[in-house]
Amino acid sequence: MGLTSRQRISSAPDIPTIAEAVPGFEVINDSSCSREPVRRRDIATWSGTLKKLFAQKDLQDSYLSQGAVVAWSSPAELSAHISRDVEKWKGVAKGAGIRAE
């Protein structure tokens, strides 16, 4: 058993990360919110509201007790993260010979 994040978490300090045995390994379960179409000012409002929500210690503690870490990112950071993930998993699929049918 091992955590798929890069670092151990405080709610389960005895559980190692997979990266401790397989350097560079990391798989993160992301959640994001979006709707189409979105006006630019709505993105800023929604993002600001989520940032305040995710900063609440009781929410962070609740998630951490379940083995999850709350992390807010800006719309630009989320977009960059998604782009990196798409490229990462394309490479994994190609390397494993996986193809869509």
C-alpha positions in Angstrom: 0.0 0.0 0.0 1.2 3.5 -0.8 0.1 7.0 -1.4 0.1 8.2 -4.9 1.0 11.8 -4.0 4.6 13.0 -3.9 4.5 13.5 -0.1 3.2 11.7 2.9 0.1 13.2 4.6 -0.2 14.1 8.2 -3.3 12.1 8.8 -1.5 8.9 7.7 2.2 9.5 8.4 3.1 5.8 8.5 1.8 5.2 4.9 4.7 5.7 2.5 4.4 7.2 -1.0 4.8 5.0 -4.0 7.4 7.5 -5.1 9.6 6.4 -2.2 10.0 3.1 -4.1 9.5 4.3 -7.7 11.1 7.8 -8.0 9.0 10.3 -10.0 5.7 8.4 -9.5 2.8 10.7 -8.8 -0.9 10.3 -9.6 -3.2 13.0 -8.3 -7.0 12.7 -8.2 -8.2 16.2 -9.2 -11.6 17.7 -9.0 -12.5 20.9 -10.8 -15.6 22.9 -11.5 -16.7 24.4 -14.7 -19.6 25.2 -16.9 -20.1 26.4 -20.5 -20.3 29.2 -21.6 -18.5 31.2 -18.9 -18.0 34.9 -18.9 -14.6 36.1 -17.8 -16.0 38.0 -14.8 -17.8 34.9 -13.6 -14.6 32.9 -13.7 -13.0 35.5 -11.4 -15.9 35.5 -9.0 -16.3 31.7 -8.9 -12.5 31.3 -8.4 -12.4 33.8 -5.6 -15.3 32.1 -3.8 -13.6 28.7 -4.1 -10.3 30.1 -2.8 -12.0 31.4 0.3 -13.8 28.1 0.8 -10.7 26.0 0.4 -8.8 28.2 2.9 -11.2 27.2 5.7 -9.3 25.0 8.2 -12.4 22.9 9.1 -12.9 22.0 5.4 -9.2 21.2 5.0 -9.2 19.0 8.2 -12.3 17.2 7.1 -10.7 16.3 3.7 -7.4 15.4 5.4 -9.1 13.0 7.8 -10.3 11.1 4.6 -6.8 11.1 3.1 -7.3 14.0 0.7 -5.5 17.3 0.6 -7.4 20.4 -0.4 -5.5 22.7 -2.8 -6.9 25.6 -4.7 -5.4 26.8 -7.9 -6.1 29.7 -10.2 -7.9 29.2 -13.5 -4.5 29.6 -15.3 -2.8 27.1 -13.0 -5.6 24.6 -13.5 -5.4 25.0 -17.3 -1.6 24.4 -17.2 -2.0 21.4 -14.9 -4.6 19.9 -17.2 -2.4 20.4 -20.2 0.6 18.7 -18.4 -1.7 15.8 -17.4 -2.9 15.3 -20.9 0.6 15.1 -22.2 1.7 12.8 -19.3 -1.1 10.3 -19.9 -0.7 10.4 -23.7 2.9 9.3 -23.1 1.9 6.6 -20.7 -0.8 5.3 -23.1 1.7 5.4 -26.1 4.4 3.7 -24.1 2.0 0.9 -23.0 0.6 0.5 -26.5 -2.8 1.6 -25.5 -5.0 3.0 -28.3 -8.6 4.0 -28.6 -10.8 1.8 -30.6 
